[in-house]
Amino acid sequence: MARLMMVLTAGLLLALHVEAQGSTEPEEATEATATEATDAAEATATEATDVAEATATEPGATEATDDVSISYVAAEEAPAEAKPDCNGVYCKKVQGKLWIEGTAGPVRFNLTKFRAFDLLDDEELGQLQPKVIVSGGEYGAALGAQFKIFSIGARFKYAKFGLFDLITAGLDFGFLVKRTPYAHPYARFGLNYHTTRGGSPIPGWDRLNENQKVYGAGASIGAGVRVPVIKWISIAIGFDYSFIALYVTGDNYETGVVGGAIAGTFALTIHPI
């Protein structure tokens, strides 16, 4: 009986010892978990501090508050938009690649300014070289194409003088400078064919020479200013100087003159394209 009691007592003590060891292990595990969590929190806080310090050194980067991180970025200046050449139907520069033009203005023609051939060489009458200067109005039309500053076209002009009418047709070459807005200087050069109608360019010559015919050639230069009115229309004011050589033929005599004509020109131009 005593031996049985000793065995039971030893078993009870062993059970109590095992139970005590089991309760100690969770406490140790809990303490280890808490220690690891504390270390992780400290490491996270250290990383956050390092990131904040590094960011603060960057130009225009961040300003940190307790809850919100605000970033400042330097705004780039937007390029200024170029002002268009046209505002509605009005343009400060002449537009279009095709031009149709009408011209009008006064003209003064000195037929014998540079050369007058012997009109009459007769033993009884001698030599006759009259000085002929006429003036009147000149009207014309032109059609051409504009390529940036250079243009090419065809031009027709009709001048009415007291003694005769002078008809001119030829090629026209021009230069238009659009660098200055609202008023563009221009220059032109022309190669022309000339003829007359209604009378003789030399007074009384048609009575001495039957079946008279007059034809010739010449060149002209001009300059002026062109002003845009609306998108499809411009006006121009300028002057032209022409070198004109006329050859007169007939049944009895042949002769010729070389003269110069100066004209003031007002032009109204349409730019449909």
Secondary structure, DSSP 8 states (H G I E B T S, - for coil): -HHHHHHHHHHHHHHHHHHHHHHHHHHHHHHHHHHHHHHHHHHHHHHHHHHHHHHHHSTT-EEE-SS-EEE-------------SEETTEESS---SEEEEEEEEEEEEEEEEEEE--SEEETTTEEE----EEEEEEEEEEEEEEETTEEEEEEEEEEE-SS-EEEEEEEEEEEE--SSSS-EEEEEEEEEEEEEESS-SSTTHHHHSSS-EEEEEEEEEEEEEEEEEETTEEEEEEEEEEEEEEEEE-SS-EEEEEEEEEEEEEEEEE---
